[in-house]
Amino acid sequence: LKTTDAAESHGQDSFGQSDVLDTNTIEGTITGSPYFMSPEQARGEVSQLTEATDIYSLGAILFVILTGRPAISRSENSTASRSGAKITIEDILRRVSTGQIETPRSIAPRVPTALEAVCLKALSLSPAHRYPFAASREQVARSLAGDIRCWLNDEPVDAYPDPLQVRVRRWARKHQTLVVSSAAALLVSTTVFGVMAAVVSEKNTELSVAAAVVSKKNTELGVAV
């Protein structure tokens, strides 16, 4: 089973011609770029290849789009290769088959957390934990494409439960008119209340002074009598 043409082209042009495999294993045939292979494909488990395999390959392509490099790099300076030596194709296949991949934010910290979660869900080791294949329009909402569309539309994604502060900010962005009008009304109310409080306080002071004057006059009248 080959990965998509775009993935293979990317694997040949950007990651080296030698990264495209065409080798036999005991269980089956491994054909394509190891960077975009699913774990079951890297193990040569031909009977286990389903639509979930394609979802994994799409997740691997999304990883490259987000970070500029594959989830497992052959670079000497990569996190995945801490020993300092370049890893071999066999090492890549072993890491893919066991789920030893990096995370987008470990390479590019500015990648949004929700988008990273979408990518990692597509790259789940178990096919059952990946996005379902959207065979109908109704299933698109729960699919990889559905989550990416939600993120682009500033909506919550299925792969990541947003924290409360993120949900509040999103609600405020989607209801800017209401937020602005409410803030303006609150500002006016606060200002009016402040002015009224100041006026009342001033009047109370005047009444206190007047009461003191009256009391003094009463005292003087009492002494005179």
WOSUL-V595528 format. One record per run of one state. SS is the DSSP state (~ for helix, > for strand, _ for the rest). FROM is the first residue (numbers start at 1). LEN is the number of residues. If there is no record, write none. Layout:
ss=SS from=FROM len=LEN
ss=SS from=FROM len=LEN
//
This chain:
ss=_ from=1 len=4
ss=~ from=5 len=11
ss=_ from=16 len=1
ss=~ from=17 len=3
ss=> from=20 len=5
ss=_ from=25 len=4
ss=> from=29 len=5
ss=~ from=34 len=3
ss=_ from=37 len=2
ss=~ from=39 len=4
ss=_ from=43 len=3
ss=~ from=46 len=3
ss=_ from=49 len=2
ss=~ from=51 len=17
ss=_ from=68 len=21
ss=~ from=89 len=10
ss=_ from=99 len=5
ss=~ from=104 len=4
ss=_ from=108 len=5
ss=~ from=113 len=10
ss=_ from=123 len=4
ss=~ from=127 len=3
ss=_ from=130 len=7
ss=~ from=137 len=6
ss=_ from=143 len=1
ss=~ from=144 len=9
ss=_ from=153 len=11
ss=~ from=164 len=11
ss=_ from=175 len=1
ss=~ from=176 len=49
ss=_ from=225 len=1
//
